[in-house]
Amino acid sequence: MSWSWSWRAAVVLACAGGLSIAAAPAPRVQVGIASWYGSAFAGRETTSGQRFNPNLLTAASRSLPLGSIARVTNLRNGRRVLVLINDRGPYYGRRIIDLSRAAAGKLRMIGRGIVRVRVRWLFPPGRRARRIARHLRRTALARR
């Protein structure tokens, strides 16, 4: 294998700490398969450190930043829901997002189990996302 001088220089700089390679940013919109997870995981700690509550509007994503807000649209019926990304996953097949039972109920996908969705990343982690997450939590708990 023959490396060019520029590649060799990049490898040397990276090893020496002189070059930082940032992770690719998450795509703003993804289309794929969503699934949901419920009571079997209730009370377990999520990647973000929060306890999983299936009654809250939360989701797990492999690519979206923890603490961010995303809008998930069921492409079969057009229903939408805002969710807080607080966990990593799904780790089965080519699914792009795992939703809590409450979020799956809003999308009317509980009977089907999986559904084709569009996920739009709306707000990165920060003050605005935390404010929206508090609102989502109050709304979900009030409707129980």
MIDREN-655721 format. One record per atom (N, C-alpha, C, O): residue number from 0; residue in one letter; chain; atom name; x, y negated, z. Coordinates in Angstrom, 1 decimal, always signed. Example, Ala and Ser with C-alpha at 12.3 -4.5 7.8 and 13.67 -1.06 7.14 Angstrom:
# residues 2
  num  residuo  cadena  atomo       x       y       z
    0        a       A      N   +13.2    +5.7    +7.8
    0        a       A     CA   +12.3    +4.5    +7.8
    0        a       A      C   +13.2    +3.3    +7.8
    0        a       A      O   +14.2    +3.3    +8.5
    1        s       A      N   +12.8    +2.2    +7.1
    1        s       A     CA   +13.7    +1.1    +7.1
    1        s       A      C   +12.9    +0.0    +7.9
    1        s       A      O   +13.4    -1.1    +8.0
This chain:
# residues 144
  num  residuo  cadena  atomo       x       y       z
    0        m       A      N    +0.8    +1.2    +0.0
    0        m       A     CA    +0.0    +0.0    +0.0
    0        m       A      C    +0.9    -1.2    +0.0
    0        m       A      O    +1.8    -1.3    +0.8
    1        s       A      N    +0.6    -2.1    -0.9
    1        s       A     CA    +1.5    -3.3    -1.0
    1        s       A      C    +0.7    -4.6    -0.5
    1        s       A      O    -0.4    -4.9    -1.1
    2        w       A      N    +1.2    -5.2    +0.5
    2        w       A     CA    +0.6    -6.4    +1.0
    2        w       A      C    +1.2    -7.6    +0.4
    2        w       A      O    +2.4    -7.7    +0.2
    3        s       A      N    +0.4    -8.6    +0.1
    3        s       A     CA    +1.0    -9.9    -0.3
    3        s       A      C    +1.6   -10.6    +0.9
    3        s       A      O    +1.3   -10.3    +2.0
    4        w       A      N    +2.4   -11.6    +0.6
    4        w       A     CA    +3.1   -12.4    +1.7
    4        w       A      C    +2.0   -13.1    +2.5
    4        w       A      O    +2.2   -13.3    +3.7
    5        s       A      N    +1.0   -13.6    +1.9
    5        s       A     CA    -0.1   -14.3    +2.6
    5        s       A      C    -0.7   -13.4    +3.7
    5        s       A      O    -1.0   -13.9    +4.8
    6        w       A      N    -1.0   -12.2    +3.3
    6        w       A     CA    -1.6   -11.2    +4.2
    6        w       A      C    -0.6   -10.9    +5.4
    6        w       A      O    -1.1   -10.9    +6.5
    7        r       A      N    +0.6   -10.8    +5.0
    7        r       A     CA    +1.6   -10.5    +6.1
    7        r       A      C    +1.7   -11.7    +7.1
    7        r       A      O    +1.7   -11.5    +8.3
    8        a       A      N    +1.7   -12.9    +6.5
    8        a       A     CA    +1.7   -14.1    +7.4
    8        a       A      C    +0.5   -14.2    +8.3
    8        a       A      O    +0.6   -14.5    +9.4
    9        a       A      N    -0.7   -13.8    +7.7
    9        a       A     CA    -1.9   -13.9    +8.5
    9        a       A      C    -1.9   -12.9    +9.6
    9        a       A      O    -2.3   -13.2   +10.7
   10        v       A      N    -1.4   -11.7    +9.3
   10        v       A     CA    -1.3   -10.6   +10.4
   10        v       A      C    -0.3   -11.1   +11.5
   10        v       A      O    -0.6   -10.9   +12.6
   11        v       A      N    +0.8   -11.6   +11.1
   11        v       A     CA    +1.8   -12.1   +12.1
   11        v       A      C    +1.2   -13.2   +12.9
   11        v       A      O    +1.4   -13.2   +14.1
   12        l       A      N    +0.5   -14.1   +12.3
   12        l       A     CA    -0.1   -15.3   +13.0
   12        l       A      C    -1.2   -14.7   +14.0
   12        l       A      O    -1.3   -15.2   +15.1
   13        a       A      N    -2.0   -13.8   +13.5
   13        a       A     CA    -3.0   -13.3   +14.3
   13        a       A      C    -2.5   -12.6   +15.5
   13        a       A      O    -3.0   -12.7   +16.6
   14        c       A      N    -1.4   -11.8   +15.3
   14        c       A     CA    -0.8   -11.0   +16.4
   14        c       A      C    -0.1   -12.0   +17.4
   14        c       A      O    -0.1   -11.7   +18.6
   15        a       A      N    +0.3   -13.1   +16.9
   15        a       A     CA    +1.0   -14.0   +17.8
   15        a       A      C    +0.0   -15.0   +18.5
   15        a       A      O    +0.4   -15.8   +19.3
   16        g       A      N    -1.2   -14.9   +18.1
   16        g       A     CA    -2.2   -15.8   +18.7
   16        g       A      C    -2.4   -17.1   +18.0
   16        g       A      O    -3.0   -18.0   +18.5
   17        g       A      N    -1.8   -17.3   +16.9
   17        g       A     CA    -1.8   -18.5   +16.2
   17        g       A      C    -3.0   -18.7   +15.2
   17        g       A      O    -3.1   -19.7   +14.6
   18        l       A      N    -3.7   -17.7   +15.1
   18        l       A     CA    -4.9   -17.7   +14.1
   18        l       A      C    -6.1   -17.1   +14.9
   18        l       A      O    -6.0   -16.0   +15.4
   19        s       A      N    -7.1   -17.9   +14.9
   19        s       A     CA    -8.4   -17.4   +15.5
   19        s       A      C    -9.3   -16.9   +14.4
   19        s       A      O    -9.6   -17.7   +13.4
   20        i       A      N    -9.9   -15.8   +14.5
   20        i       A     CA   -10.8   -15.3   +13.6
   20        i       A      C   -12.2   -15.2   +14.3
   20        i       A      O   -12.4   -14.4   +15.1
   21        a       A      N   -13.1   -16.1   +13.8
   21        a       A     CA   -14.4   -16.2   +14.5
   21        a       A      C   -15.3   -15.2   +13.9
   21        a       A      O   -15.2   -14.8   +12.7
   22        a       A      N   -16.2   -14.7   +14.7
   22        a       A     CA   -17.2   -13.8   +14.2
   22        a       A      C   -18.2   -14.5   +13.2
   22        a       A      O   -18.4   -15.7   +13.4
   23        a       A      N   -18.7   -13.8   +12.3
   23        a       A     CA   -19.6   -14.4   +11.3
   23        a       A      C   -20.9   -14.8   +12.1
   23        a       A      O   -21.4   -14.0   +12.9
   24        p       A      N   -21.4   -16.0   +11.7
   24        p       A     CA   -22.6   -16.4   +12.4
   24        p       A      C   -23.8   -15.5   +12.0
   24        p       A      O   -23.8   -14.9   +10.9
   25        a       A      N   -24.8   -15.4   +12.9
   25        a       A     CA   -26.0   -14.5   +12.6
   25        a       A      C   -26.8   -15.2   +11.5
   25        a       A      O   -26.9   -16.4   +11.4
   26        p       A      N   -27.3   -14.4   +10.6
   26        p       A     CA   -28.2   -14.9    +9.6
   26        p       A      C   -29.4   -15.6   +10.1
   26        p       A      O   -29.9   -15.1   +11.1
   27        r       A      N   -29.8   -16.7    +9.5
   27        r       A     CA   -31.0   -17.4   +10.0
   27        r       A      C   -32.3   -16.6    +9.8
   27        r       A      O   -33.2   -16.7   +10.6
   28        v       A      N   -32.4   -15.8    +8.8
   28        v       A     CA   -33.6   -15.0    +8.5
   28        v       A      C   -33.1   -13.6    +8.1
   28        v       A      O   -32.2   -13.3    +7.3
   29        q       A      N   -33.8   -12.6    +8.7
   29        q       A     CA   -33.6   -11.2    +8.4
   29        q       A      C   -34.9   -10.5    +8.1
   29        q       A      O   -35.9   -10.9    +8.7
   30        v       A      N   -34.9    -9.6    +7.2
   30        v       A     CA   -36.1    -8.8    +6.9
   30        v       A      C   -35.8    -7.4    +7.1
   30        v       A      O   -34.7    -6.9    +6.5
   31        g       A      N   -36.6    -6.6    +7.8
   31        g       A     CA   -36.3    -5.2    +8.1
   31        g       A      C   -37.3    -4.6    +8.9
   31        g       A      O   -38.5    -5.1    +9.0
   32        i       A      N   -37.0    -3.5    +9.6
   32        i       A     CA   -37.9    -2.7   +10.4
   32        i       A      C   -37.7    -3.1   +11.9
   32        i       A      O   -36.6    -3.2   +12.4
   33        a       A      N   -38.9    -3.3   +12.6
   33        a       A     CA   -38.9    -3.5   +14.0
   33        a       A      C   -39.6    -2.4   +14.7
   33        a       A      O   -40.4    -1.7   +14.1
   34        s       A      N   -39.1    -2.1   +15.9
   34        s       A     CA   -39.7    -1.1   +16.8
   34        s       A      C   -40.0    -1.8   +18.1
   34        s       A      O   -39.6    -2.9   +18.3
   35        w       A      N   -40.6    -1.0   +19.0
   35        w       A     CA   -40.9    -1.6   +20.4
   35        w       A      C   -40.5    -0.6   +21.4
   35        w       A      O   -40.6    +0.6   +21.2
   36        y       A      N   -40.2    -1.1   +22.6
   36        y       A     CA   -39.9    -0.3   +23.7
   36        y       A      C   -40.7    -0.8   +24.9
   36        y       A      O   -40.9    -2.0   +25.1
   37        g       A      N   -41.1    +0.1   +25.8
   37        g       A     CA   -42.1    -0.3   +26.8
   37        g       A      C   -41.7    +0.2   +28.2
   37        g       A      O   -40.6    +0.0   +28.7
   38        s       A      N   -42.7    +0.8   +28.9
   38        s       A     CA   -42.6    +1.0   +30.3
   38        s       A      C   -41.4    +2.0   +30.7
   38        s       A      O   -41.0    +1.9   +31.9
   39        a       A      N   -41.0    +2.8   +29.8
   39        a       A     CA   -39.9    +3.7   +30.2
   39        a       A      C   -38.6    +3.0   +30.6
   39        a       A      O   -37.8    +3.5   +31.3
   40        f       A      N   -38.5    +1.8   +30.1
   40        f       A     CA   -37.3    +1.0   +30.3
   40        f       A      C   -37.5    -0.1   +31.4
   40        f       A      O   -36.6    -0.9   +31.7
   41        a       A      N   -38.7    -0.2   +31.9
   41        a       A     CA   -39.1    -1.3   +32.9
   41        a       A      C   -38.1    -1.2   +34.1
   41        a       A      O   -37.9    -0.2   +34.6
   42        g       A      N   -37.6    -2.4   +34.4
   42        g       A     CA   -36.8    -2.5   +35.6
   42        g       A      C   -35.3    -2.3   +35.3
   42        g       A      O   -34.5    -2.7   +36.1
   43        r       A      N   -35.0    -1.8   +34.2
   43        r       A     CA   -33.5    -1.6   +33.8
   43        r       A      C   -32.9    -2.9   +33.5
   43        r       A      O   -33.6    -3.8   +33.0
   44        e       A      N   -31.6    -3.0   +33.7
   44        e       A     CA   -30.9    -4.3   +33.5
   44        e       A      C   -30.6    -4.4   +32.0
   44        e       A      O   -30.1    -3.4   +31.3
   45        t       A      N   -30.9    -5.5   +31.4
   45        t       A     CA   -30.6    -5.8   +30.0
   45        t       A      C   -29.2    -6.3   +29.8
   45        t       A      O   -28.5    -6.5   +30.9
   46        t       A      N   -28.7    -6.4   +28.6
   46        t       A     CA   -27.4    -6.9   +28.4
   46        t       A      C   -27.2    -8.3   +29.0
   46        t       A      O   -26.1    -8.7   +29.4
   47        s       A      N   -28.2    -9.1   +29.0
   47        s       A     CA   -28.1   -10.5   +29.5
   47        s       A      C   -28.1   -10.5   +31.0
   47        s       A      O   -27.9   -11.6   +31.6
   48        g       A      N   -28.3    -9.4   +31.7
   48        g       A     CA   -28.4    -9.3   +33.1
   48        g       A      C   -29.8    -9.4   +33.7
   48        g       A      O   -29.9    -9.2   +34.9
   49        q       A      N   -30.8    -9.7   +32.9
   49        q       A     CA   -32.1    -9.8   +33.4
   49        q       A      C   -32.7    -8.4   +33.5
   49        q       A      O   -32.2    -7.5   +32.8
   50        r       A      N   -33.7    -8.2   +34.3
   50        r       A     CA   -34.4    -6.9   +34.4
   50        r       A      C   -35.4    -6.9   +33.3
   50        r       A      O   -36.2    -7.8   +33.1
   51        f       A      N   -35.5    -5.7   +32.6
   51        f       A     CA   -36.5    -5.6   +31.5
   51        f       A      C   -37.9    -5.6   +32.0
   51        f       A      O   -38.2    -4.8   +32.9
   52        n       A      N   -38.8    -6.4   +31.5
   52        n       A     CA   -40.2    -6.4   +31.9
   52        n       A      C   -41.0    -6.3   +30.6
   52        n       A      O   -40.9    -7.2   +29.7
   53        p       A      N   -41.7    -5.2   +30.3
   53        p       A     CA   -42.4    -5.0   +29.1
   53        p       A      C   -43.5    -6.0   +28.9
   53        p       A      O   -44.1    -6.1   +27.7
   54        n       A      N   -43.9    -6.7   +29.9
   54        n       A     CA   -45.0    -7.7   +29.8
   54        n       A      C   -44.6    -9.0   +29.3
   54        n       A      O   -45.4    -9.9   +29.2
   55        l       A      N   -43.2    -9.2   +29.2
   55        l       A     CA   -42.7   -10.5   +28.7
   55        l       A      C   -42.4   -10.5   +27.2
   55        l       A      O   -42.2    -9.4   +26.7
   56        l       A      N   -42.4   -11.6   +26.6
   56        l       A     CA   -42.1   -11.7   +25.2
   56        l       A      C   -40.6   -11.8   +24.9
   56        l       A      O   -40.0   -12.9   +24.7
   57        t       A      N   -40.0   -10.6   +25.0
   57        t       A     CA   -38.5   -10.5   +24.8
   57        t       A      C   -38.2    -9.5   +23.7
   57        t       A      O   -39.1    -8.8   +23.2
   58        a       A      N   -36.9    -9.5   +23.3
   58        a       A     CA   -36.5    -8.6   +22.2
   58        a       A      C   -35.0    -8.3   +22.3
   58        a       A      O   -34.3    -9.0   +23.0
   59        a       A      N   -34.6    -7.2   +21.6
   59        a       A     CA   -33.2    -6.8   +21.6
   59        a       A      C   -32.8    -6.9   +20.1
   59        a       A      O   -33.5    -6.5   +19.2
   60        s       A      N   -31.6    -7.5   +19.9
   60        s       A     CA   -31.1    -7.7   +18.5
   60        s       A      C   -29.6    -7.4   +18.6
   60        s       A      O   -28.9    -7.8   +19.5
   61        r       A      N   -29.1    -6.8   +17.5
   61        r       A     CA   -27.7    -6.6   +17.4
   61        r       A      C   -26.9    -7.8   +17.0
   61        r       A      O   -25.7    -8.0   +17.3
   62        s       A      N   -27.6    -8.8   +16.2
   62        s       A     CA   -26.8    -9.9   +15.6
   62        s       A      C   -27.2   -11.2   +16.2
   62        s       A      O   -26.3   -12.1   +16.1
   63        l       A      N   -28.4   -11.4   +16.8
   63        l       A     CA   -28.7   -12.8   +17.3
   63        l       A      C   -28.1   -13.0   +18.6
   63        l       A      O   -28.0   -12.0   +19.4
   64        p       A      N   -27.7   -14.2   +19.0
   64        p       A     CA   -27.1   -14.5   +20.2
   64        p       A      C   -28.1   -14.3   +21.4
   64        p       A      O   -29.2   -14.6   +21.3
   65        l       A      N   -27.5   -13.7   +22.5
   65        l       A     CA   -28.4   -13.6   +23.7
   65        l       A      C   -28.8   -15.0   +24.2
   65        l       A      O   -28.0   -15.9   +24.1
   66        g       A      N   -30.0   -15.1   +24.6
   66        g       A     CA   -30.5   -16.4   +25.1
   66        g       A      C   -31.2   -17.2   +24.0
   66        g       A      O   -31.6   -18.3   +24.3
   67        s       A      N   -31.2   -16.8   +22.8
   67        s       A     CA   -31.7   -17.5   +21.7
   67        s       A      C   -33.2   -17.2   +21.5
   67        s       A      O   -33.7   -16.2   +22.0
   68        i       A      N   -33.9   -18.0   +20.8
   68        i       A     CA   -35.3   -17.8   +20.5
   68        i       A      C   -35.5   -17.5   +19.0
   68        i       A      O   -34.9   -18.1   +18.2
   69        a       A      N   -36.3   -16.5   +18.7
   69        a       A     CA   -36.6   -16.1   +17.4
   69        a       A      C   -38.1   -15.9   +17.1
   69        a       A      O   -38.8   -15.6   +18.1
   70        r       A      N   -38.5   -16.2   +15.9
   70        r       A     CA   -39.9   -15.9   +15.5
   70        r       A      C   -39.9   -14.7   +14.7
   70        r       A      O   -39.2   -14.5   +13.7
   71        v       A      N   -40.8   -13.7   +15.1
   71        v       A     CA   -40.9   -12.5   +14.4
   71        v       A      C   -42.3   -12.4   +13.8
   71        v       A      O   -43.3   -12.7   +14.4
   72        t       A      N   -42.3   -12.2   +12.5
   72        t       A     CA   -43.5   -12.1   +11.7
   72        t       A      C   -43.8   -10.7   +11.2
   72        t       A      O   -42.9   -10.1   +10.5
   73        n       A      N   -44.9   -10.2   +11.5
   73        n       A     CA   -45.3    -8.9   +10.9
   73        n       A      C   -45.7    -9.1    +9.5
   73        n       A      O   -46.7    -9.7    +9.2
   74        l       A      N   -45.0    -8.5    +8.6
   74        l       A     CA   -45.2    -8.7    +7.1
   74        l       A      C   -46.5    -7.9    +6.6
   74        l       A      O   -46.9    -8.2    +5.5
   75        r       A      N   -47.0    -7.0    +7.5
   75        r       A     CA   -48.2    -6.3    +7.1
   75        r       A      C   -49.5    -7.1    +7.3
   75        r       A      O   -50.4    -7.1    +6.5
   76        n       A      N   -49.5    -7.9    +8.4
   76        n       A     CA   -50.7    -8.6    +8.7
   76        n       A      C   -50.5   -10.1    +8.9
   76        n       A      O   -51.5   -10.9    +9.1
   77        g       A      N   -49.3   -10.6    +8.9
   77        g       A     CA   -49.0   -12.0    +9.0
   77        g       A      C   -48.9   -12.6   +10.4
   77        g       A      O   -48.7   -13.8   +10.6
   78        r       A      N   -49.2   -11.7   +11.4
   78        r       A     CA   -49.2   -12.2   +12.8
   78        r       A      C   -47.7   -12.5   +13.2
   78        r       A      O   -46.8   -11.8   +12.8
   79        r       A      N   -47.6   -13.6   +14.1
   79        r       A     CA   -46.2   -14.0   +14.5
   79        r       A      C   -46.2   -14.1   +16.0
   79        r       A      O   -47.2   -14.3   +16.7
   80        v       A      N   -44.9   -14.1   +16.5
   80        v       A     CA   -44.7   -14.2   +17.9
   80        v       A      C   -43.3   -14.8   +18.1
   80        v       A      O   -42.4   -14.4   +17.4
   81        l       A      N   -43.1   -15.6   +19.2
   81        l       A     CA   -41.8   -16.1   +19.6
   81        l       A      C   -41.3   -15.2   +20.7
   81        l       A      O   -42.0   -14.8   +21.6
   82        v       A      N   -40.0   -14.8   +20.6
   82        v       A     CA   -39.4   -14.0   +21.6
   82        v       A      C   -38.1   -14.5   +22.0
   82        v       A      O   -37.4   -15.2   +21.3
   83        l       A      N   -37.7   -14.2   +23.2
   83        l       A     CA   -36.4   -14.5   +23.8
   83        l       A      C   -35.5   -13.3   +23.5
   83        l       A      O   -35.9   -12.1   +23.9
   84        i       A      N   -34.3   -13.5   +22.9
   84        i       A     CA   -33.4   -12.4   +22.7
   84        i       A      C   -32.6   -12.2   +24.0
   84        i       A      O   -31.8   -13.0   +24.4
   85        n       A      N   -32.8   -11.1   +24.7
   85        n       A     CA   -32.2   -10.8   +26.0
   85        n       A      C   -31.5    -9.5   +26.1
   85        n       A      O   -31.0    -9.1   +27.2
   86        d       A      N   -31.4    -8.8   +25.0
   86        d       A     CA   -30.8    -7.5   +25.0
   86        d       A      C   -30.1    -7.1   +23.7
   86        d       A      O   -30.4    -7.8   +22.7
   87        r       A      N   -29.3    -6.1   +23.6
   87        r       A     CA   -28.7    -5.6   +22.4
   87        r       A      C   -29.4    -4.3   +21.9
   87        r       A      O   -29.9    -3.6   +22.8
   88        g       A      N   -29.5    -4.2   +20.7
   88        g       A     CA   -30.1    -3.0   +20.1
   88        g       A      C   -30.9    -3.5   +18.9
   88        g       A      O   -30.7    -4.7   +18.5
   89        p       A      N   -31.6    -2.7   +18.2
   89        p       A     CA   -31.8    -1.3   +18.4
   89        p       A      C   -30.7    -0.5   +17.9
   89        p       A      O   -29.9    -0.9   +17.0
   90        y       A      N   -30.5    +0.7   +18.4
   90        y       A     CA   -29.4    +1.6   +18.0
   90        y       A      C   -29.9    +2.8   +17.2
   90        y       A      O   -29.3    +3.9   +17.3
   91        y       A      N   -31.0    +2.7   +16.6
   91        y       A     CA   -31.6    +3.8   +15.9
   91        y       A      C   -31.9    +3.4   +14.4
   91        y       A      O   -32.6    +2.5   +14.2
   92        g       A      N   -31.3    +4.2   +13.5
   92        g       A     CA   -31.5    +3.9   +12.1
   92        g       A      C   -31.1    +2.5   +11.7
   92        g       A      O   -30.1    +2.0   +12.1
   93        r       A      N   -31.9    +1.9   +10.8
   93        r       A     CA   -31.5    +0.6   +10.2
   93        r       A      C   -32.5    -0.5   +10.8
   93        r       A      O   -32.7    -1.5   +10.1
   94        r       A      N   -33.0    -0.3   +11.9
   94        r       A     CA   -33.9    -1.2   +12.5
   94        r       A      C   -33.2    -2.5   +12.9
   94        r       A      O   -32.0    -2.4   +13.3
   95        i       A      N   -33.8    -3.7   +12.8
   95        i       A     CA   -33.2    -4.9   +13.0
   95        i       A      C   -33.5    -5.5   +14.4
   95        i       A      O   -32.8    -6.4   +14.9
   96        i       A      N   -34.6    -5.1   +15.0
   96        i       A     CA   -35.0    -5.7   +16.3
   96        i       A      C   -35.9    -4.7   +17.0
   96        i       A      O   -36.7    -4.0   +16.4
   97        d       A      N   -35.8    -4.7   +18.3
   97        d       A     CA   -36.6    -4.0   +19.3
   97        d       A      C   -37.4    -5.0   +20.1
   97        d       A      O   -36.8    -5.9   +20.6
   98        l       A      N   -38.7    -4.8   +20.1
   98        l       A     CA   -39.6    -5.8   +20.8
   98        l       A      C   -40.1    -5.2   +22.1
   98        l       A      O   -40.3    -4.0   +22.2
   99        s       A      N   -40.4    -6.1   +23.0
   99        s       A     CA   -41.1    -5.6   +24.2
   99        s       A      C   -42.5    -5.2   +23.9
   99        s       A      O   -43.0    -5.6   +22.8
  100        r       A      N   -43.2    -4.5   +24.8
  100        r       A     CA   -44.6    -4.1   +24.5
  100        r       A      C   -45.5    -5.3   +24.3
  100        r       A      O   -46.4    -5.3   +23.4
  101        a       A      N   -45.3    -6.4   +25.1
  101        a       A     CA   -46.1    -7.6   +25.0
  101        a       A      C   -45.9    -8.2   +23.6
  101        a       A      O   -46.9    -8.6   +22.9
  102        a       A      N   -44.7    -8.3   +23.1
  102        a       A     CA   -44.5    -8.9   +21.8
  102        a       A      C   -45.1    -8.0   +20.7
  102        a       A      O   -45.6    -8.5   +19.7
  103        a       A      N   -44.9    -6.6   +20.8
  103        a       A     CA   -45.5    -5.7   +19.9
  103        a       A      C   -47.0    -5.8   +19.8
  103        a       A      O   -47.6    -5.7   +18.8
  104        g       A      N   -47.6    -6.0   +21.0
  104        g       A     CA   -49.0    -6.2   +21.1
  104        g       A      C   -49.5    -7.4   +20.3
  104        g       A      O   -50.5    -7.4   +19.6
  105        k       A      N   -48.8    -8.5   +20.4
  105        k       A     CA   -49.1    -9.8   +19.7
  105        k       A      C   -49.0    -9.5   +18.2
  105        k       A      O   -49.8   -10.1   +17.4
  106        l       A      N   -48.1    -8.7   +17.8
  106        l       A     CA   -48.0    -8.4   +16.3
  106        l       A      C   -48.9    -7.3   +15.9
  106        l       A      O   -49.0    -7.0   +14.7
  107        r       A      N   -49.6    -6.7   +16.8
  107        r       A     CA   -50.6    -5.6   +16.5
  107        r       A      C   -49.8    -4.4   +15.8
  107        r       A      O   -50.3    -3.9   +14.8
  108        m       A      N   -48.7    -4.0   +16.4
  108        m       A     CA   -47.9    -2.9   +15.9
  108        m       A      C   -47.8    -1.7   +16.8
  108        m       A      O   -47.1    -0.8   +16.5
  109        i       A      N   -48.5    -1.8   +18.0
  109        i       A     CA   -48.3    -0.7   +19.0
  109        i       A      C   -48.7    +0.7   +18.4
  109        i       A      O   -48.0    +1.6   +18.7
  110        g       A      N   -49.8    +0.8   +17.8
  110        g       A     CA   -50.2    +2.0   +17.2
  110        g       A      C   -49.3    +2.6   +16.2
  110        g       A      O   -49.1    +3.8   +16.1
  111        r       A      N   -48.7    +1.7   +15.4
  111        r       A     CA   -47.9    +2.2   +14.3
  111        r       A      C   -46.5    +2.5   +14.8
  111        r       A      O   -45.8    +3.4   +14.3
  112        g       A      N   -46.0    +1.8   +15.8
  112        g       A     CA   -44.7    +2.1   +16.4
  112        g       A      C   -43.6    +1.3   +15.7
  112        g       A      O   -42.7    +0.7   +16.4
  113        i       A      N   -43.5    +1.3   +14.4
  113        i       A     CA   -42.6    +0.5   +13.6
  113        i       A      C   -43.3    -0.2   +12.6
  113        i       A      O   -44.4    +0.2   +12.1
  114        v       A      N   -42.8    -1.4   +12.2
  114        v       A     CA   -43.4    -2.2   +11.1
  114        v       A      C   -42.3    -3.1   +10.5
  114        v       A      O   -41.3    -3.4   +11.1
  115        r       A      N   -42.6    -3.4    +9.2
  115        r       A     CA   -41.7    -4.3    +8.5
  115        r       A      C   -41.9    -5.8    +9.0
  115        r       A      O   -43.0    -6.2    +9.0
  116        v       A      N   -40.8    -6.5    +9.3
  116        v       A     CA   -40.9    -7.8    +9.9
  116        v       A      C   -39.9    -8.8    +9.2
  116        v       A      O   -38.9    -8.3    +8.6
  117        r       A      N   -40.2   -10.0    +9.4
  117        r       A     CA   -39.2   -11.1    +9.1
  117        r       A      C   -38.8   -11.7   +10.5
  117        r       A      O   -39.7   -12.1   +11.2
  118        v       A      N   -37.5   -11.8   +10.7
  118        v       A     CA   -37.0   -12.4   +12.0
  118        v       A      C   -36.3   -13.7   +11.6
  118        v       A      O   -35.4   -13.7   +10.9
  119        r       A      N   -36.8   -14.8   +12.1
  119        r       A     CA   -36.2   -16.1   +11.9
  119        r       A      C   -35.6   -16.7   +13.2
  119        r       A      O   -36.3   -16.8   +14.2
  120        w       A      N   -34.3   -16.9   +13.2
  120        w       A     CA   -33.6   -17.4   +14.3
  120        w       A      C   -34.0   -18.9   +14.4
  120        w       A      O   -33.6   -19.7   +13.5
  121        l       A      N   -34.6   -19.3   +15.5
  121        l       A     CA   -35.1   -20.7   +15.6
  121        l       A      C   -34.2   -21.6   +16.5
  121        l       A      O   -33.7   -22.7   +16.0
  122        f       A      N   -33.8   -21.1   +17.7
  122        f       A     CA   -33.1   -22.0   +18.6
  122        f       A      C   -31.9   -21.2   +19.2
  122        f       A      O   -32.1   -20.1   +19.7
  123        p       A      N   -30.7   -21.7   +19.2
  123        p       A     CA   -29.6   -21.1   +19.8
  123        p       A      C   -29.7   -21.2   +21.3
  123        p       A      O   -30.5   -21.9   +21.8
  124        p       A      N   -28.9   -20.4   +22.1
  124        p       A     CA   -28.9   -20.5   +23.5
  124        p       A      C   -28.6   -21.9   +23.9
  124        p       A      O   -27.8   -22.6   +23.3
  125        g       A      N   -29.3   -22.4   +25.0
  125        g       A     CA   -29.1   -23.7   +25.4
  125        g       A      C   -30.3   -24.2   +26.2
  125        g       A      O   -31.2   -23.5   +26.5
  126        r       A      N   -30.4   -25.5   +26.5
  126        r       A     CA   -31.4   -26.1   +27.3
  126        r       A      C   -32.8   -25.9   +26.6
  126        r       A      O   -33.8   -25.5   +27.3
  127        r       A      N   -32.9   -26.2   +25.3
  127        r       A     CA   -34.2   -26.1   +24.6
  127        r       A      C   -34.7   -24.6   +24.6
  127        r       A      O   -35.8   -24.4   +24.8
  128        a       A      N   -33.8   -23.7   +24.3
  128        a       A     CA   -34.2   -22.3   +24.3
  128        a       A      C   -34.6   -21.8   +25.7
  128        a       A      O   -35.6   -21.1   +25.9
  129        r       A      N   -33.9   -22.3   +26.8
  129        r       A     CA   -34.4   -22.0   +28.1
  129        r       A      C   -35.7   -22.5   +28.5
  129        r       A      O   -36.5   -21.9   +29.1
  130        r       A      N   -36.0   -23.7   +28.0
  130        r       A     CA   -37.3   -24.3   +28.2
  130        r       A      C   -38.4   -23.5   +27.5
  130        r       A      O   -39.5   -23.3   +28.1
  131        i       A      N   -38.2   -23.1   +26.3
  131        i       A     CA   -39.2   -22.3   +25.6
  131        i       A      C   -39.3   -21.0   +26.2
  131        i       A      O   -40.4   -20.5   +26.3
  132        a       A      N   -38.2   -20.4   +26.7
  132        a       A     CA   -38.3   -19.1   +27.4
  132        a       A      C   -39.1   -19.1   +28.6
  132        a       A      O   -39.9   -18.2   +28.9
  133        r       A      N   -39.0   -20.2   +29.4
  133        r       A     CA   -39.8   -20.4   +30.6
  133        r       A      C   -41.3   -20.5   +30.2
  133        r       A      O   -42.2   -19.9   +30.9
  134        h       A      N   -41.6   -21.2   +29.1
  134        h       A     CA   -43.0   -21.3   +28.7
  134        h       A      C   -43.5   -19.9   +28.2
  134        h       A      O   -44.6   -19.6   +28.6
  135        l       A      N   -42.7   -19.2   +27.5
  135        l       A     CA   -43.1   -17.8   +27.1
  135        l       A      C   -43.4   -16.9   +28.3
  135        l       A      O   -44.3   -16.2   +28.3
  136        r       A      N   -42.6   -17.0   +29.3
  136        r       A     CA   -42.7   -16.2   +30.5
  136        r       A      C   -44.0   -16.6   +31.2
  136        r       A      O   -44.8   -15.7   +31.6
  137        r       A      N   -44.3   -17.9   +31.4
  137        r       A     CA   -45.5   -18.3   +32.1
  137        r       A      C   -46.7   -17.9   +31.3
  137        r       A      O   -47.7   -17.4   +31.8
  138        t       A      N   -46.7   -18.0   +30.0
  138        t       A     CA   -47.8   -17.7   +29.1
  138        t       A      C   -48.1   -16.2   +29.2
  138        t       A      O   -49.2   -15.8   +29.3
  139        a       A      N   -47.0   -15.4   +29.1
  139        a       A     CA   -47.2   -13.9   +29.1
  139        a       A      C   -47.8   -13.4   +30.5
  139        a       A      O   -48.6   -12.6   +30.5
  140        l       A      N   -47.2   -14.0   +31.5
  140        l       A     CA   -47.7   -13.5   +32.9
  140        l       A      C   -49.1   -14.0   +33.2
  140        l       A      O   -49.8   -13.3   +33.9
  141        a       A      N   -49.5   -15.2   +32.6
  141        a       A     CA   -50.8   -15.7   +32.9
  141        a       A      C   -51.9   -14.8   +32.2
  141        a       A      O   -53.0   -14.8   +32.7
  142        r       A      N   -51.6   -14.2   +31.1
  142        r       A     CA   -52.5   -13.4   +30.3
  142        r       A      C   -52.6   -12.0   +30.7
  142        r       A      O   -53.3   -11.2   +30.1
  143        r       A      N   -51.9   -11.6   +31.8
  143        r       A     CA   -52.0   -10.2   +32.2
  143        r       A      C   -53.2    -9.8   +32.9
  143        r       A      O   -53.4    -8.7   +33.3
